[in-house]
């Protein structure tokens, strides 16, 4: 009586599954986590907190205002054309500045977020595959790797 052995999946299948997990993390989880770390409030709340002297630090960016309260909680609000904002911030003894942010190149962002994790993953996989082949005494062609 012959036993039917299940055909083992090639190692390339596991690489593809791991790549899919990396892509899903970069596309969904990372932006979600980044957006949840800062609470969004309206400009009126920002002004009320300024008048009540609850704000410790303000950073004015091109499209948003990031600020921290005295407890260290981080908030953001949209930029409104308010010519007296700096006077009110100065009167409330708030440390404030406008961030001069250099734009990262999209190519660099792509390399860091997508290509680098993939290269690290393949490097670790290659290392463990070689180690497994050396311990097993077999050749790597048996498992579909070169």
C-alpha positions in Angstrom: 0.0 0.0 0.0 1.4 3.3 -1.1 1.1 6.4 1.0 0.1 9.5 -0.7 2.4 12.3 0.5 1.2 15.9 0.4 3.1 18.0 -2.0 5.1 20.6 -0.1 4.7 24.2 -1.1 7.9 25.8 -2.6 9.7 28.4 -0.5 8.6 31.0 -3.0 5.0 30.6 -1.8 6.1 31.6 1.7 8.0 34.6 0.4 4.9 35.8 -1.5 2.7 35.4 1.6 5.2 37.4 3.7 5.4 40.1 1.1 1.7 40.3 1.0 1.7 40.8 4.8 4.4 43.6 4.5 2.3 45.3 1.8 -0.8 45.2 3.9 0.9 46.6 6.9 2.5 49.4 5.0 -0.8 50.2 3.1 -3.3 50.0 6.0 -1.8 49.7 9.5 1.0 52.2 9.4 -1.1 55.2 8.1 -3.9 54.3 10.6 -1.5 54.2 13.5 0.2 57.5 12.4 -3.1 59.3 12.2 -4.4 58.1 15.6 -1.4 59.4 17.6 -2.5 63.0 17.3 -6.1 64.1 18.2 -7.7 66.4 15.7 -9.7 69.4 17.1 -11.4 72.4 15.6 -9.8 75.9 15.6 -12.2 77.1 18.3 -11.0 74.5 20.7 -7.4 75.5 19.9 -8.3 79.2 20.7 -10.1 78.3 23.9 -7.1 76.3 25.1 -4.8 79.1 24.2 -6.9 81.6 26.2 -7.1 79.3 29.2 -3.3 78.9 29.0 -3.5 75.1 28.6 -1.1 75.0 25.7 2.6 74.4 26.1 4.0 74.3 22.6 2.7 75.2 19.1 4.1 74.3 15.7 2.6 76.1 12.7 3.0 74.1 9.5 1.9 74.9 6.0 -1.5 73.1 6.2 -2.0 72.4 9.9 -1.2 73.6 13.5 0.3 71.0 15.8 0.2 71.7 19.5 0.7 70.1 22.9 -1.2 70.8 26.1 0.6 71.1 29.4 -0.1 67.4 30.1 1.8 66.4 26.9 -1.2 65.4 24.8 -0.8 66.2 21.1 -3.5 67.8 19.0 -3.8 69.3 15.5 -6.1 71.7 13.8 -6.4 73.4 10.4 -4.7 76.7 9.6 -7.1 79.6 9.7 -6.2 83.1 8.4 -5.8 84.7 11.9 -3.6 87.8 11.9 -3.6 88.0 15.7 -2.6 84.4 16.4 1.0 85.2 17.2 0.0 88.0 19.6 -2.4 85.7 21.5 0.2 82.9 21.6 2.8 85.3 22.9 0.4 86.7 25.5 -0.4 83.2 26.7 3.3 82.4 27.2 3.2 79.6 24.6 6.4 78.5 22.9 5.6 78.6 19.1 7.4 78.4 15.8 6.8 77.6 12.2 8.4 74.4 11.1 10.6 74.6 8.0 10.2 71.2 6.7 12.3 69.9 3.9 10.3 67.5 1.7 11.6 64.0 1.5 11.9 62.6 -1.9 9.1 60.2 -2.8 11.8 57.8 -4.0 13.5 57.8 -0.6 10.1 57.2 1.1 9.4 54.3 -1.2 12.8 52.8 -0.5 12.5 53.0 3.2 8.9 51.9 3.5 8.8 49.2 0.8 12.1 48.1 -0.6 14.2 48.0 2.6 11.8 45.6 4.5 11.6 43.4 1.5 15.4 43.2 1.1 15.8 42.5 4.8 13.1 39.7 4.6 14.7 38.1 1.6 18.2 38.3 3.2 17.0 36.6 6.4 15.2 34.0 4.4 18.2 33.3 2.3 20.4 33.0 5.4 18.1 30.5 7.1 17.6 28.6 3.9 21.4 28.2 3.5 21.8 27.2 7.2 19.0 24.6 6.8 20.6 23.1 3.7 24.0 22.9 5.4 22.6 21.2 8.4 20.5 18.8 6.4 23.4 17.8 4.1 21.1 18.1 1.1 21.5 20.5 -1.8 19.3 23.5 -2.1 18.1 22.5 -5.6 15.9 19.9 -3.9 13.7 22.7 -2.5 13.6 24.9 -5.5 16.1 27.5 -4.3 19.3 28.2 -6.2 
